[in-house]
Amino acid sequence: MSLSLYFLGLVSTLGLATLTWVVSVLKRDVSIVDGVWALMLLAAAAVYATGAEPYTGRMTLILTLVVLWAVRLSGHIIHRNWGEPEDRRYRDIRQKYEPNFALKSLGLIFWFQAGLAWIISMPLWPALTVPVDGGAWDVLAVTVWTVGMIFEGVGDWQLSRFKADPANHGKVMDRGLWRYTRHPNYFGECLIWWGFSLFALPAGAWWTVVGPLLLTYMLLKFSGVTLVEQTIVERRPAYREYIARTNAFIPGPPKQGVQASIPGNRRHD
């Protein structure tokens, strides 16, 4: 397990982020970084895989899971944002850091996310480079990853279909997985990376838990649930009722005694 290989992973995420920044300057849209986020982690994983000695079927399995996750998530985000204006969150950041935001965004947005991706990718470093017999740990890892992919993929698909139906305009998405958690896609993302961290345990790399811990914090307190719901409540106060009856993150049955829907309320982003 080469430390230099791990730092090459950082080089790969920074390189991809920098190329994306160039495109963002031309398009005047930094929100394209969202569609490249998963590809940064895939780039790091590909670098780590080059250090596998010997390359085993277990490593092929892990890398395949990374590819499936990254391609699906990036494809979904790019398709969702195609033809749309710059995301509101990034417009607010742009306004805050003008003048010369185009240059500042390289560090504030793109290199910052590249650094986060590098840290979060940490479990993949030993998982893809240390040949071990995973056994029960691998079964558990694949199981956790699979449940996460179901929540993330199905949650995204359900929300996309909901938004595509004009009859749902002005309504809250509280069906399917969204009935049991306000953020099934975030919950799924979290499980996916805890699953990847389980692949690192047979190699004795328990300390790489730093990666999924950081992701969990980001999803709960930084760029995920807290940020998204703060802006929704500010713009659409009726969303508070959905919050009152539905778990924020970990799925659970809806709370009883709360009205199922509010006319005039708007779906969440």
Beta strands, then each sheet from edge to edge (+ up, - down):
end
